[in-house]
Amino acid sequence: MEEILDNPYLQPIIATLLIIAVFPLVAGYMVLAERKVLADLQVRLGPMRVGPYGFLQPLADAFKLMLKEDIIPAASDKWIFWGAPVLSTFTALTAFSVMPFSDKFYVADVNIGILFILAMSSLGILGLILGGWSSNSKYSLLGALRSAAQMVSYEVPLGFTTVTALMVAETLSMQGIVQSQLDKGVWIAFSNYGLMLVPAVVFFIAAVAETNRAPFDLPEAESEIVAGFHTEYSGFRWALFFLAEYASIFVICGIAVTVFFGGWLRPFANVGFLETPLNVVFPILLFVVIGAGCALGAARVTLAYEKAIMGVLALGMFLVAGLFAIPMINELIIGFFWFLFKVLIFIYVFIWVRGTFPRFRYDQLMQVGWKYLIPISMGGLIVNGIVLLFTS
Amino acid sequence: MQLDSILFYLFAVQILFSALMTITRRNIVYSAIWLISTLVGVAGIYLLQGAEFLAGVQIILYIGGITVLFLFVIMLVPVSEESKQRRFSSQLWVVLIVTVLLTGELGYFLWQGADSFQMGEPTPPAEIGTVTTNSEQIGQVLFSEYLLPFELASILLLVAMIGAVVMAKARPGAE
């Protein structure tokens, strides 16, 4: 037993299994959150039928997708058609292995962390391209070509802004980047006299484009090319593409949070007197408010099982709030809490952007990428470099 | 056997097999996919050697950049035409002679230098946080010892880029 517990591979293996087991569920609820937020932005209710307030919708969707007939077009390239969604999902989930969820919970802290994530995301593009190509359909091929062109264009500003942040952090390791922000006492986005805000904003725009989200969702523009690269996909293979898309959203938000917004650090990490209000009172209040909302929901729904689900949810939230009150457990989970909190804010902004802006035309997309984002990010790199040189 | 050795042989087999598949597939897209597999294998070997930075850059540059471009070209070339053509010429004797010569040459030098090949001693896994990072080492070497070649390479790339822009630029009056 001792031997097993002391094994250096134990924690990574457990973390890996946890991520693989939990993430599909998380992705499902990201979809639900997205539908609910979009519905809210459009003054609708969103999914309401399955479970209280549509709470069980992701499970219903997952079952539907798994039970669906698996259609492979007769003229498609079977092997590649079969492998493309696997490649997408595999690379998207692999990127989690260097994600610094907290100072204690992570799979690996390699000293090329950020490079590794970028490498995995560029491998993931191949999944989309191959999927679109192998379907042997005009719409799929158009979607694949668009995604290739878009990814190539927007990887450049993404890379430049990341490099700018890495210059400030002076390391490539994801844990090291967070640690350097702790040492400097300021998140990278606000360091360098506020000059780093420009790369942070450019990074965010490029990240939206890199994950194929609206307003940059040309590879799957419904009004033009049906569903783009996954037009011919159905059932579980389609679900894999979907899982990969949401995984990469989570990953890119994780990078943004880690590289620019302090990772698992709380806001004002070096200001001592904020320790208790931000690390204890804030999470407790947050979960108590959510729990109260659930309790209110339980009072409002009529069916018995829906009441039960909402009741259990409310109890769970109060329980989590209680956990934050215990100092020892608080210390363990507070980093994780802040990381997830920030990532979820970013995901919310992604959805918000999707609900707000109309889709770009193709030439506008290229114009934004090449004529604005790339020059701005290069300028940001040079200016920040000069400032760093003279201040350090 | 050490985990390192097992991984090394796995990667080696992957590289050789994929390279073989790359040059024998008739469908050019399949070739590209096998080429990706080869390059991933090479990245794996880099990782095993403790050159993490090279491994990351290998994947980003080769697989990310070149293969995306490669696929661009592939999609614009009609595959059906390509796969009908014969990939191998029938100059069997020339090939045989060259292969035998090259194998002999390689074998001779391997035999000559056999002393310098030694089985690597397995090194104990390093403690976390004690290793000097590979990326730092590469950066220092690139910007001190190999500064001139580095700058020359970037000028070469710049020239190529400007050339591409000039060629792609529409000439006024030309239709």
Interface residues (C-beta under 8 A of the other chain):
Chain A: P8 D77 I80 D109 V110 N111 I112 L115 F116 L118 A119 M120 S122 L123 I125 L126 I129 L130 W133 L141 A144 L145 A148 A149 M151 V152 E155 T171 L172 S173
Chain B: V29 I33 I36 V40 E52 F53 A55 G56 V57 I59 I60 I63 G64 G65 T67 V68 L69 L71 F72 M75 P125 I128 V131 T133 N134 S135
